[in-house]
Amino acid sequence: MKRANSAGIAAMAVVGFLCCLSPLAASAQTPPHRLYVSVIDGAAKPITGLTSTDFAVVEGGVQREITRLSPANDPMRLVLLVDNSEGMRPSIEDVREALKAFIDGIGPQHEIGLITIGDTPVIRQEPSTDHAKVKDMAQKITTRGGTMLITAVMEMYGRFLKDAGGRWPMFIIITSDGPEVSGNVDPKRLTAMMQEMQVKDVVVHSIVMSTMGRGVEVAVSQALVQATDGHYDSISASSALPQKLTALAAAITTEFDRTDDEYVLEYSSPVADPNAQLSVAIKRADAKVSVSRGVRIR
């Protein structure tokens, strides 16, 4: 009983905190040393095969050394956080079907991990390109306990997405708005994690099965999605989940294919101010360059 009361108090505190968290996290600056660059020709077609010698980076009036230029075609690492709390029991078959549809919609070069968040976060499958194995584990999901979303996000970010091994990291959250039992949460640590997610170009997509339209899971999901420029959706019936996850897989794939024409450009700089004046020039008369600090041009 003491644990339930403590979790309830912590949950209310987190909801209040997150009400004003999203604008802060969304405005956090990404570091200036990594850029995503898109280059098109006069016919608006992407120009490929460029090297670092084709670019010039000037920051604060000083030309910087480009230390890396490579295509931004690193495959994705998708970590599924799936609510299998006791309140999801009537919906578990829809969840299994939806997970299968989502996995089938993701290309074989991308890693998928599966973590359930009912009662406690459980790693059912570490991120892997063996999609058949992930699907098999998804079909074995059963229900237990309350939802532990916040703990799962923080633990699995540190384990799988903070250093994604050269892959584009993403969380896919499928949750309900039932009791959240993560317990004591440090708001400063949560804020720092969200800001670091932006630095590392993590994207969070979330679908909430909502009966109340509010609560910890709704607030957390919306804050994470807004901070990382992801996709948020809310459904009232789990029967809509297979269609929603199928559409999300297609949207993620389209986004990956579109940003595949970009370059990752890194440069050395002693300047810590992310608002320092920056310009990137392309040394070709027929080219137009677009630049984004730290995150893909979406």
Residue, then its C-alpha position, 0 to 999 in steps of 0.5 A: m500500500k505504501r508503494a502505491n501511495s508513493a507512486g501516486i504522489a510521484a505521478m502527480a508531481v511528474v504530471g505537473f512538472l511535464c505541463c511546463l516541460s515541453p516548451l523548455a525541451a523543445s527549445a533546447q539547442t543542439p551542439p554546433h559541431r554536428l550538422y545535417v546538410s542537404v544539397i540540391d542542384g538547379a533541378a532540385k535533385p539531390i547531389t551525391g558523391l560530395t566530399s569535405t573539400d566541397f564545403a566551407v564552414v565559417e563560425g563566428g567569422v572563423q573558418r573551421e576544419i571539417t573533420r567528417l562528411s558522410p552520407a546520412n544513411d545510417p540505418m535505424r535502431l527502433v526500440l518498442l516500449v509496449d504497455n502490457s499492464e493488467g489494464m491491457r488484458p482486453s486489448i492484448e490480442d490487438v497489441r500482438e497483431a499491431l506489433k506484427a504489422f509494424i515489424d513487417g513494415i520496417g526494412p530488414q537493415h533496421e534494428i528493432g528491440l522489444i521491451t514490455i513495461g507492465d509492472t517492470p521494464v523487461i527486455r524481450q528482445e535487444p535491438s536486432t535485425d532478426h525481425a522474425k525473432v522480434k515478432d515471435m517474442a511479441q506474440k508471447i506478450t502477456t499482461r501484468g502489473g501497472t504501467m512503468l513508462i517513465t522508468a522504461v524510457m530512462e533505463m532503455y534510453g541509457r541502455f540502447l539509444k544514448d549510444a546507438g552504434g552509428r544508427w538513427p535512434m528511435f523510441i516507439i511507445i505503445t501505452s495506455d493511460g492507466p496507473e503509472v507506477s514508476g515511483n520517484v522520478d527526478p524531474k531534473r534528470l528527466t529534463a536532462m535526458m530529453q535535452e540529450m535526446q535532441v543532441k543525439d537526434v533521438v526521435v520519439h513516436s507514441i500511440v496512447m490508448s486513452t480512456m481518460g484523455r489525461g494522465v502521466e502516460v499522456a503527459v510524458s508521451q506528448a512531452l517526448v514527442q514534442a521535444t524530439d519532433g516525433h508523432y503522437d496519436s491517441i486512440s480510444a479502442s485498441s482495434a485501431l492499433p494495427q492500422k495505426l502502427t502499420a501507418l506509423a511504420a510506413a511514415i517512418t520508412t518514408e522519412f528514412d528514405r527522404t533523409d537518406d540523401e543528406y550528409v552528416l558534417e562534423y567540424s572542430s570548434p572551440v566555440a561553446d555558444p550554440n547561437a554563434q553565427l554559422s554559415v555553410a557554403i558549397k563550392r559549386a555554382d549549381a548547388k543549393v545547401s540547407v543546414s540543420r544543427g544536430v538533427r536531420i532536416r525534417 
